Amino acid sequence: MLYVDPGHMYHRAHFLDTLADLLPKGIAHLGKRVVSYSSDSPSGPVQINFADGSAASCDALLGCDGIKSVVRGCMFQDIARKTGDSNMLKYVEPVWTGEILYRCLVPSELLP
């Protein structure tokens, strides 16, 4: 476990805005509701389907969609389907682990 002092705490919306600002214009899709995603290979593009009927393709999908995460649900359903391990389905819905995670940014020079 990495402990960094001082950390910089951020509200999720500010964190996402900061992250999106680092990307070229038009790359980040904020304010969209993911209904599903799929990928044919671990290194291949990710196809994303949104509630408004639109779709997108990307190299990396960051699931910052909170406690009711559709991204997490799709991921564990996909793992269960591909591996045959139905035990993974228990992670589709959120599970309280007794841990609390706060969003924070860590200066890269402090990382190994």
TIVO-2410 file (N, C-alpha, C; in nm, 3 decimals):
# residues 112
REC num residu      c1      c2      c3 atome chaine
REC   1      M   0.085  -0.117   0.000     N      A
REC   1      M   0.000   0.000   0.000    CA      A
REC   1      M   0.089   0.124   0.000     C      A
REC   2      L   0.056   0.221  -0.082     N      A
REC   2      L   0.134   0.343  -0.094    CA      A
REC   2      L   0.068   0.454  -0.015     C      A
REC   3      Y   0.139   0.512   0.078     N      A
REC   3      Y   0.089   0.626   0.153    CA      A
REC   3      Y   0.169   0.748   0.110     C      A
REC   4      V   0.098   0.851   0.073     N      A
REC   4      V   0.163   0.973   0.027    CA      A
REC   4      V   0.114   1.088   0.113     C      A
REC   5      D   0.205   1.166   0.163     N      A
REC   5      D   0.170   1.283   0.242    CA      A
REC   5      D   0.251   1.399   0.189     C      A
REC   6      P   0.194   1.506   0.146     N      A
REC   6      P   0.050   1.531   0.145    CA      A
REC   6      P  -0.014   1.481   0.016     C      A
REC   7      G  -0.139   1.439   0.025     N      A
REC   7      G  -0.219   1.405  -0.093    CA      A
REC   7      G  -0.305   1.524  -0.130     C      A
REC   8      H  -0.359   1.522  -0.246     N      A
REC   8      H  -0.446   1.629  -0.292    CA      A
REC   8      H  -0.582   1.567  -0.322     C      A
REC   9      M  -0.680   1.596  -0.238     N      A
REC   9      M  -0.812   1.538  -0.254    CA      A
REC   9      M  -0.892   1.617  -0.357     C      A
REC  10      Y  -0.968   1.546  -0.439     N      A
REC  10      Y  -1.045   1.608  -0.546    CA      A
REC  10      Y  -1.186   1.551  -0.549     C      A
REC  11      H  -1.283   1.637  -0.579     N      A
REC  11      H  -1.418   1.593  -0.607    CA      A
REC  11      H  -1.415   1.519  -0.740     C      A
REC  12      R  -1.497   1.415  -0.756     N      A
REC  12      R  -1.495   1.333  -0.879    CA      A
REC  12      R  -1.510   1.417  -1.005     C      A
REC  13      A  -1.602   1.514  -1.004     N      A
REC  13      A  -1.623   1.597  -1.124    CA      A
REC  13      A  -1.497   1.678  -1.157     C      A
REC  14      H  -1.429   1.731  -1.056     N      A
REC  14      H  -1.306   1.807  -1.081    CA      A
REC  14      H  -1.195   1.715  -1.132     C      A
REC  15      F  -1.188   1.596  -1.074     N      A
REC  15      F  -1.088   1.498  -1.119    CA      A
REC  15      F  -1.111   1.463  -1.266     C      A
REC  16      L  -1.236   1.436  -1.303     N      A
REC  16      L  -1.267   1.401  -1.442    CA      A
REC  16      L  -1.240   1.518  -1.536     C      A
REC  17      D  -1.275   1.639  -1.494     N      A
REC  17      D  -1.246   1.756  -1.577    CA      A
REC  17      D  -1.096   1.772  -1.599     C      A
REC  18      T  -1.018   1.753  -1.493     N      A
REC  18      T  -0.873   1.765  -1.505    CA      A
REC  18      T  -0.817   1.659  -1.598     C      A
REC  19      L  -0.866   1.536  -1.583     N      A
REC  19      L  -0.822   1.428  -1.671    CA      A
REC  19      L  -0.860   1.456  -1.816     C      A
REC  20      A  -0.983   1.498  -1.839     N      A
REC  20      A  -1.030   1.526  -1.975    CA      A
REC  20      A  -0.951   1.641  -2.039     C      A
REC  21      D  -0.911   1.739  -1.958     N      A
REC  21      D  -0.834   1.851  -2.011    CA      A
REC  21      D  -0.697   1.810  -2.062     C      A
REC  22      L  -0.648   1.695  -2.017     N      A
REC  22      L  -0.517   1.646  -2.062    CA      A
REC  22      L  -0.524   1.574  -2.196     C      A
REC  23      L  -0.645   1.545  -2.239     N      A
REC  23      L  -0.665   1.470  -2.364    CA      A
REC  23      L  -0.695   1.565  -2.480     C      A
REC  24      P  -0.669   1.522  -2.601     N      A
REC  24      P  -0.707   1.606  -2.716    CA      A
REC  24      P  -0.858   1.629  -2.718     C      A
REC  25      K  -0.900   1.744  -2.769     N      A
REC  25      K  -1.043   1.778  -2.776    CA      A
REC  25      K  -1.120   1.667  -2.847     C      A
REC  26      G  -1.239   1.635  -2.794     N      A
REC  26      G  -1.325   1.537  -2.856    CA      A
REC  26      G  -1.298   1.393  -2.817     C      A
REC  27      I  -1.195   1.370  -2.736     N      A
REC  27      I  -1.160   1.233  -2.697    CA      A
REC  27      I  -1.245   1.187  -2.578     C      A
REC  28      A  -1.255   1.270  -2.476     N      A
REC  28      A  -1.332   1.234  -2.356    CA      A
REC  28      A  -1.480   1.258  -2.381     C      A
REC  29      H  -1.562   1.163  -2.336     N      A
REC  29      H  -1.707   1.175  -2.346    CA      A
REC  29      H  -1.764   1.182  -2.205     C      A
REC  30      L  -1.791   1.301  -2.157     N      A
REC  30      L  -1.848   1.320  -2.024    CA      A
REC  30      L  -1.997   1.347  -2.039     C      A
REC  31      G  -2.073   1.315  -1.937     N      A
REC  31      G  -2.217   1.339  -1.942    CA      A
REC  31      G  -2.290   1.235  -2.026     C      A
REC  32      K  -2.225   1.123  -2.054     N      A
REC  32      K  -2.286   1.014  -2.130    CA      A
REC  32      K  -2.311   0.900  -2.032     C      A
REC  33      R  -2.412   0.819  -2.060     N      A
REC  33      R  -2.440   0.702  -1.976    CA      A
REC  33      R  -2.409   0.577  -2.055     C      A
REC  34      V  -2.309   0.502  -2.010     N      A
REC  34      V  -2.270   0.377  -2.075    CA      A
REC  34      V  -2.375   0.272  -2.045     C      A
REC  35      V  -2.418   0.199  -2.149     N      A
REC  35      V  -2.509   0.087  -2.127    CA      A
REC  35      V  -2.437  -0.046  -2.147     C      A
REC  36      S  -2.332  -0.046  -2.228     N      A
REC  36      S  -2.252  -0.167  -2.246    CA      A
REC  36      S  -2.122  -0.132  -2.317     C      A
REC  37      Y  -2.028  -0.223  -2.307     N      A
REC  37      Y  -1.905  -0.211  -2.385    CA      A
REC  37      Y  -1.856  -0.350  -2.416     C      A
REC  38      S  -1.771  -0.360  -2.516     N      A
REC  38      S  -1.714  -0.489  -2.553    CA      A
REC  38      S  -1.580  -0.468  -2.621     C      A
REC  39      S  -1.501  -0.574  -2.617     N      A
REC  39      S  -1.372  -0.573  -2.685    CA      A
REC  39      S  -1.341  -0.717  -2.726     C      A
REC  40      D  -1.294  -0.734  -2.847     N      A
REC  40      D  -1.264  -0.868  -2.897    CA      A
REC  40      D  -1.131  -0.921  -2.846     C      A
REC  41      S  -1.041  -0.831  -2.805     N      A
REC  41      S  -0.911  -0.875  -2.755    CA      A
REC  41      S  -0.861  -0.776  -2.651     C      A
REC  42      P  -0.773  -0.821  -2.559     N      A
REC  42      P  -0.722  -0.731  -2.455    CA      A
REC  42      P  -0.650  -0.608  -2.510     C      A
REC  43      S  -0.589  -0.620  -2.628     N      A
REC  43      S  -0.516  -0.507  -2.684    CA      A
REC  43      S  -0.593  -0.437  -2.795     C      A
REC  44      G  -0.713  -0.486  -2.824     N      A
REC  44      G  -0.792  -0.428  -2.932    CA      A
REC  44      G  -0.876  -0.310  -2.886     C      A
REC  45      P  -0.944  -0.245  -2.977     N      A
REC  45      P  -1.028  -0.130  -2.941    CA      A
REC  45      P  -1.149  -0.173  -2.857     C      A
REC  46      V  -1.198  -0.081  -2.779     N      A
REC  46      V  -1.317  -0.103  -2.696    CA      A
REC  46      V  -1.434  -0.032  -2.764     C      A
REC  47      Q  -1.543  -0.104  -2.784     N      A
REC  47      Q  -1.665  -0.048  -2.842    CA      A
REC  47      Q  -1.759  -0.013  -2.727     C      A
REC  48      I  -1.804   0.112  -2.721     N      A
REC  48      I  -1.890   0.158  -2.612    CA      A
REC  48      I  -2.025   0.197  -2.669     C      A
REC  49      N  -2.131   0.154  -2.602     N      A
REC  49      N  -2.268   0.191  -2.640    CA      A
REC  49      N  -2.328   0.277  -2.529     C      A
REC  50      F  -2.388   0.390  -2.570     N      A
REC  50      F  -2.443   0.484  -2.474    CA      A
REC  50      F  -2.596   0.481  -2.474     C      A
REC  51      A  -2.655   0.527  -2.364     N      A
REC  51      A  -2.801   0.526  -2.347    CA      A
REC  51      A  -2.871   0.611  -2.452     C      A
REC  52      D  -2.806   0.713  -2.505     N      A
REC  52      D  -2.869   0.800  -2.605    CA      A
REC  52      D  -2.865   0.739  -2.746     C      A
REC  53      G  -2.816   0.614  -2.757     N      A
REC  53      G  -2.811   0.546  -2.886    CA      A
REC  53      G  -2.680   0.565  -2.961     C      A
REC  54      S  -2.596   0.654  -2.912     N      A
REC  54      S  -2.467   0.675  -2.979    CA      A
REC  54      S  -2.368   0.568  -2.936     C      A
REC  55      A  -2.259   0.560  -3.009     N      A
REC  55      A  -2.154   0.462  -2.980    CA      A
REC  55      A  -2.019   0.526  -3.005     C      A
REC  56      A  -1.916   0.469  -2.948     N      A
REC  56      A  -1.780   0.518  -2.968    CA      A
REC  56      A  -1.684   0.401  -2.961     C      A
REC  57      S  -1.565   0.423  -3.013     N      A
REC  57      S  -1.458   0.324  -3.007    CA      A
REC  57      S  -1.338   0.393  -2.942     C      A
REC  58      C  -1.267   0.321  -2.856     N      A
REC  58      C  -1.153   0.382  -2.789    CA      A
REC  58      C  -1.045   0.278  -2.762     C      A
REC  59      D  -0.927   0.325  -2.730     N      A
REC  59      D  -0.816   0.236  -2.693    CA      A
REC  59      D  -0.822   0.200  -2.545     C      A
REC  60      A  -0.876   0.289  -2.463     N      A
REC  60      A  -0.884   0.266  -2.318    CA      A
REC  60      A  -1.014   0.324  -2.266     C      A
REC  61      L  -1.080   0.249  -2.181     N      A
REC  61      L  -1.205   0.292  -2.118    CA      A
REC  61      L  -1.180   0.303  -1.969     C      A
REC  62      L  -1.198   0.423  -1.913     N      A
REC  62      L  -1.183   0.445  -1.770    CA      A
REC  62      L  -1.323   0.445  -1.709     C      A
REC  63      G  -1.351   0.351  -1.622     N      A
REC  63      G  -1.483   0.340  -1.560    CA      A
REC  63      G  -1.491   0.427  -1.437     C      A
REC  64      C  -1.526   0.552  -1.455     N      A
REC  64      C  -1.541   0.645  -1.343    CA      A
REC  64      C  -1.689   0.672  -1.321     C      A
REC  65      D  -1.768   0.565  -1.323     N      A
REC  65      D  -1.913   0.582  -1.321    CA      A
REC  65      D  -1.977   0.548  -1.187     C      A
REC  66      G  -1.897   0.545  -1.082     N      A
REC  66      G  -1.950   0.539  -0.947    CA      A
REC  66      G  -1.997   0.404  -0.898     C      A
REC  67      I  -2.068   0.407  -0.786     N      A
REC  67      I  -2.108   0.286  -0.715    CA      A
REC  67      I  -2.197   0.196  -0.798     C      A
REC  68      K  -2.278   0.251  -0.886     N      A
REC  68      K  -2.367   0.172  -0.971    CA      A
REC  68      K  -2.304   0.152  -1.109     C      A
REC  69      S  -2.176   0.126  -1.110     N      A
REC  69      S  -2.096   0.120  -1.231    CA      A
REC  69      S  -2.142   0.016  -1.333     C      A
REC  70      V  -2.183   0.064  -1.449     N      A
REC  70      V  -2.215  -0.025  -1.562    CA      A
REC  70      V  -2.085  -0.085  -1.615     C      A
REC  71      V  -1.979  -0.007  -1.614     N      A
REC  71      V  -1.850  -0.056  -1.664    CA      A
REC  71      V  -1.803  -0.175  -1.580     C      A
REC  72      R  -1.812  -0.165  -1.447     N      A
REC  72      R  -1.773  -0.277  -1.361    CA      A
REC  72      R  -1.859  -0.400  -1.391     C      A
REC  73      G  -1.989  -0.378  -1.401     N      A
REC  73      G  -2.080  -0.489  -1.430    CA      A
REC  73      G  -2.047  -0.559  -1.559     C      A
REC  74      C  -2.026  -0.483  -1.665     N      A
REC  74      C  -1.990  -0.542  -1.795    CA      A
REC  74      C  -1.857  -0.617  -1.786     C      A
REC  75      M  -1.762  -0.559  -1.713     N      A
REC  75      M  -1.630  -0.620  -1.703    CA      A
REC  75      M  -1.639  -0.758  -1.637     C      A
REC  76      F  -1.709  -0.767  -1.524     N      A
REC  76      F  -1.718  -0.896  -1.454    CA      A
REC  76      F  -1.806  -0.996  -1.528     C      A
REC  77      Q  -1.908  -0.949  -1.598     N      A
REC  77      Q  -1.987  -1.040  -1.681    CA      A
REC  77      Q  -1.901  -1.096  -1.794     C      A
REC  78      D  -1.818  -1.011  -1.853     N      A
REC  78      D  -1.730  -1.054  -1.961    CA      A
REC  78      D  -1.626  -1.154  -1.911     C      A
REC  79      I  -1.568  -1.127  -1.794     N      A
REC  79      I  -1.470  -1.220  -1.736    CA      A
REC  79      I  -1.536  -1.356  -1.711     C      A
REC  80      A  -1.657  -1.355  -1.653     N      A
REC  80      A  -1.728  -1.480  -1.625    CA      A
REC  80      A  -1.756  -1.557  -1.754     C      A
REC  81      R  -1.797  -1.485  -1.859     N      A
REC  81      R  -1.828  -1.549  -1.987    CA      A
REC  81      R  -1.702  -1.608  -2.050     C      A
REC  82      K  -1.593  -1.530  -2.052     N      A
REC  82      K  -1.471  -1.574  -2.120    CA      A
REC  82      K  -1.397  -1.685  -2.045     C      A
REC  83      T  -1.404  -1.683  -1.912     N      A
REC  83      T  -1.329  -1.782  -1.834    CA      A
REC  83      T  -1.416  -1.898  -1.787     C      A
REC  84      G  -1.547  -1.882  -1.794     N      A
REC  84      G  -1.637  -1.985  -1.743    CA      A
REC  84      G  -1.648  -1.982  -1.592     C      A
REC  85      D  -1.591  -1.881  -1.528     N      A
REC  85      D  -1.593  -1.868  -1.382    CA      A
REC  85      D  -1.713  -1.787  -1.338     C      A
REC  86      S  -1.824  -1.854  -1.311     N      A
REC  86      S  -1.947  -1.783  -1.272    CA      A
REC  86      S  -1.933  -1.714  -1.137     C      A
REC  87      N  -1.828  -1.745  -1.061     N      A
REC  87      N  -1.801  -1.678  -0.934    CA      A
REC  87      N  -1.779  -1.528  -0.954     C      A
REC  88      M  -1.732  -1.489  -1.072     N      A
REC  88      M  -1.709  -1.347  -1.102    CA      A
REC  88      M  -1.838  -1.266  -1.103     C      A
REC  89      L  -1.950  -1.332  -1.126     N      A
REC  89      L  -2.078  -1.262  -1.133    CA      A
REC  89      L  -2.117  -1.198  -1.000     C      A
REC  90      K  -2.060  -1.246  -0.890     N      A
REC  90      K  -2.093  -1.186  -0.760    CA      A
REC  90      K  -2.039  -1.044  -0.747     C      A
REC  91      Y  -1.949  -1.004  -0.836     N      A
REC  91      Y  -1.892  -0.870  -0.832    CA      A
REC  91      Y  -1.963  -0.772  -0.925     C      A
REC  92      V  -2.065  -0.818  -0.997     N      A
REC  92      V  -2.137  -0.729  -1.088    CA      A
REC  92      V  -2.205  -0.617  -1.010     C      A
REC  93      E  -2.269  -0.652  -0.900     N      A
REC  93      E  -2.331  -0.552  -0.812    CA      A
REC  93      E  -2.229  -0.508  -0.709     C      A
REC  94      P  -2.239  -0.383  -0.660     N      A
REC  94      P  -2.141  -0.335  -0.562    CA      A
REC  94      P  -2.145  -0.419  -0.434     C      A
REC  95      V  -2.028  -0.439  -0.376     N      A
REC  95      V  -2.014  -0.515  -0.253    CA      A
REC  95      V  -1.932  -0.430  -0.155     C      A
REC  96      W  -1.985  -0.411  -0.034     N      A
REC  96      W  -1.911  -0.335   0.067    CA      A
REC  96      W  -1.796  -0.421   0.118     C      A
REC  97      T  -1.675  -0.372   0.104     N      A
REC  97      T  -1.557  -0.447   0.144    CA      A
REC  97      T  -1.504  -0.404   0.281     C      A
REC  98      G  -1.563  -0.298   0.335     N      A
REC  98      G  -1.511  -0.245   0.460    CA      A
REC  98      G  -1.399  -0.144   0.439     C      A
REC  99      E  -1.367  -0.119   0.313     N      A
REC  99      E  -1.260  -0.024   0.278    CA      A
REC  99      E  -1.321   0.104   0.223     C      A
REC 100      I  -1.254   0.214   0.244     N      A
REC 100      I  -1.296   0.343   0.189    CA      A
REC 100      I  -1.183   0.394   0.103     C      A
REC 101      L  -1.218   0.441  -0.016     N      A
REC 101      L  -1.118   0.492  -0.108    CA      A
REC 101      L  -1.151   0.638  -0.140     C      A
REC 102      Y  -1.053   0.722  -0.127     N      A
REC 102      Y  -1.069   0.861  -0.165    CA      A
REC 102      Y  -0.988   0.885  -0.290     C      A
REC 103      R  -1.043   0.969  -0.378     N      A
REC 103      R  -0.969   1.005  -0.499    CA      A
REC 103      R  -0.860   1.104  -0.461     C      A
REC 104      C  -0.744   1.078  -0.509     N      A
REC 104      C  -0.639   1.177  -0.488    CA      A
REC 104      C  -0.537   1.164  -0.600     C      A
REC 105      L  -0.467   1.268  -0.622     N      A
REC 105      L  -0.361   1.268  -0.722    CA      A
REC 105      L  -0.228   1.256  -0.649     C      A
REC 106      V  -0.140   1.173  -0.703     N      A
REC 106      V  -0.009   1.152  -0.643    CA      A
REC 106      V   0.094   1.203  -0.742     C      A
REC 107      P   0.183   1.289  -0.698     N      A
REC 107      P   0.289   1.336  -0.790    CA      A
REC 107      P   0.367   1.218  -0.845     C      A
REC 108      S   0.390   1.217  -0.976     N      A
REC 108      S   0.454   1.103  -1.042    CA      A
REC 108      S   0.595   1.076  -0.989     C      A
REC 109      E   0.663   1.177  -0.940     N      A
REC 109      E   0.798   1.154  -0.889    CA      A
REC 109      E   0.798   1.073  -0.760     C      A
REC 110      L   0.682   1.058  -0.695     N      A
REC 110      L   0.672   0.977  -0.574    CA      A
REC 110      L   0.640   0.831  -0.604     C      A
REC 111      L   0.610   0.800  -0.730     N      A
REC 111      L   0.578   0.663  -0.768    CA      A
REC 111      L   0.704   0.586  -0.802     C      A
REC 112      P   0.705   0.456  -0.771     N      A
REC 112      P   0.825   0.376  -0.803    CA      A
REC 112      P   0.844   0.363  -0.953     C      A
***
